[in-house]
Amino acid sequence: MTGSAESPATEFPRTIGTVAARELAAHGYTRFEHLTAVSAKSLLAIHGVGPKAVRILGEELSERGLAFAEA
């Protein structure tokens, strides 16, 4: 059995958590480039996406020379 039902196809690190990855994918965010069009505050408003996930995603964006949209 594969884990595909539990882990949506995103390029985000597993450390953000399964629920956060699933909810981000459900809202159409599956790539880091998608996150540049949304603010961190907007992501926090998604049920299942918490401060830890947003912090990790922010760090990953920064490493790629990207950032969340301004609030």
C-alpha positions in Angstrom: 0.0 0.0 0.0 1.3 3.4 -0.9 0.9 6.5 1.3 -0.6 8.6 -1.5 -4.0 8.8 0.2 -2.4 10.3 3.2 0.3 12.4 1.5 -0.9 14.7 -1.3 1.4 15.5 -4.1 3.1 18.6 -3.0 6.7 19.7 -3.0 6.5 20.8 0.6 8.6 19.1 3.3 7.0 16.4 5.3 7.9 18.4 8.4 4.9 20.7 7.9 2.6 17.8 8.8 0.2 15.6 6.8 -2.9 17.6 7.7 -1.2 20.9 6.7 0.0 19.4 3.4 -3.5 18.0 2.7 -5.3 21.3 3.4 -2.8 23.3 1.4 -3.3 21.0 -1.5 -7.1 21.2 -1.1 -6.8 24.9 -1.4 -4.7 24.7 -4.6 -1.3 25.2 -3.0 1.1 22.4 -4.1 4.2 24.3 -5.1 6.4 26.9 -3.5 5.6 29.3 -6.4 1.9 29.1 -5.4 2.7 30.4 -1.9 4.1 33.6 -3.3 0.6 34.7 -4.2 -0.8 34.3 -0.7 0.1 35.9 2.7 1.2 34.0 5.7 -1.9 35.3 7.5 -4.1 33.9 4.8 -2.5 30.5 5.2 -3.0 30.6 8.9 -6.7 31.0 8.3 -6.8 27.6 6.7 -8.0 25.0 9.2 -5.1 22.6 9.8 -2.3 25.0 8.8 -0.6 26.3 11.9 2.3 28.6 12.8 4.8 25.8 12.7 3.9 24.9 9.1 3.9 28.5 8.0 7.3 29.0 9.7 8.8 26.0 7.9 7.3 27.1 4.6 8.6 30.6 5.0 12.1 29.3 5.7 11.9 27.1 2.6 10.6 30.0 0.5 13.5 32.1 1.7 16.0 29.5 0.8 14.6 29.6 -2.8 14.8 33.4 -2.9 11.0 33.6 -2.6 8.5 35.0 0.0 4.9 35.0 0.9 2.8 37.8 -0.5 2.4 40.9 1.7 -0.7 40.9 3.9 
